[in-house]
């Protein structure tokens, strides 16, 4: 009797060992080329977790190909929460305070808010195997990763303005606004930096890098510029003709919009086109840490970057041929692409006193 039980136990043990070996071999086949062999353990643990929760400001439509491919490849569900830039930031902080972290990955275009989360200890450190393919400016201490490079530009109504009359440089734009007050009065749009995280980033980045930013702001104010909380809102007014030009909008959106709107044009300054990046971080207390690592790695991989580029979000890598990558985008905007570095510099205007001063100066420049 004892012999029989022992024999059965041995058979069971052998069977279990074989199943484990087969599972390990299967996961090993999933390990991307160039990744460490031990990455199979990350994949196995991620599949066991079964889901990854993403807090984001990116429309689901733009990342749908990425999401579908990730789930198909690994069988891991994505809980995709489009909360907006401010919403994602606030939700992470409130959940952490309550000890009930839900987000695994935070993926947002508000670079300053993302950096604030890192500086305040809400992000986990992770050395992704894909970081060697990123520009140096796109990785902050293995805690914050640039996943896209998206130009900040201008959209205009082609029935009201012809492209050959649009200013070629940043300084030319200031002169253009001043010299055409009659035609542009009440028909200029731009972001509201108080209500939009992206808008605050765009304007404050210009203030950091352009000594003539306030000249531009004052010129918009003299033209009676109207402010909006989203690029989409500005787009509708320019298409309808309510406004004829919108300044400092998300250019990656605009490059897609012009394909479907015959009376909409997109324009970039040849000497200075800043570009922001949607930054990804893994939360410090991520409930699905392995799935989070797998998702971030997939986003940064050549496959993931290609899928994002196909969705209209230009790749931060230069080896992606789908859509636009950082090199071809620079050519498209005229050679003046200036990516915003993922570093502490984006926090300059996040200090309470400087933020308040910036917003007060902004209102004064626009005559509010």
Buried (B, 14 or more C-beta within 10 A) or exposed (E): EEEEEEEEEEEEEEEEEEEEEEEEEEBBEBBBEEBEEEBBBBBBBBBEBEBBBBBBBBBEEBBEBBBEBBBEBBEBBBEBBBBBBBBBBEBBBEBBEEEEBBBBBBBBBBBBBBBBBBBEEBBBEBEBBBBEBBBEBBBBEBBBBBBBBBBBBBBBBBEBBEEEEBBBBBBBBBEBBBEBEEEBEEBBBBBBBBEBBBBBBBBBBBBBBBEEBBBBBBBBBBBBBBBBBBBEBBBEBBBEEBBBBBBBBBBBBBBBBBEEBEBBBBBBBBBBBBBBBBBBBBBBBBBBBBBBBBBBBBBBBBBBBBBBBBBBBBBBBEEBEBBBBBBBBBEBBBEBBBBBBBEEBBBBBBEEEBBEEBBEBBBEBBEE
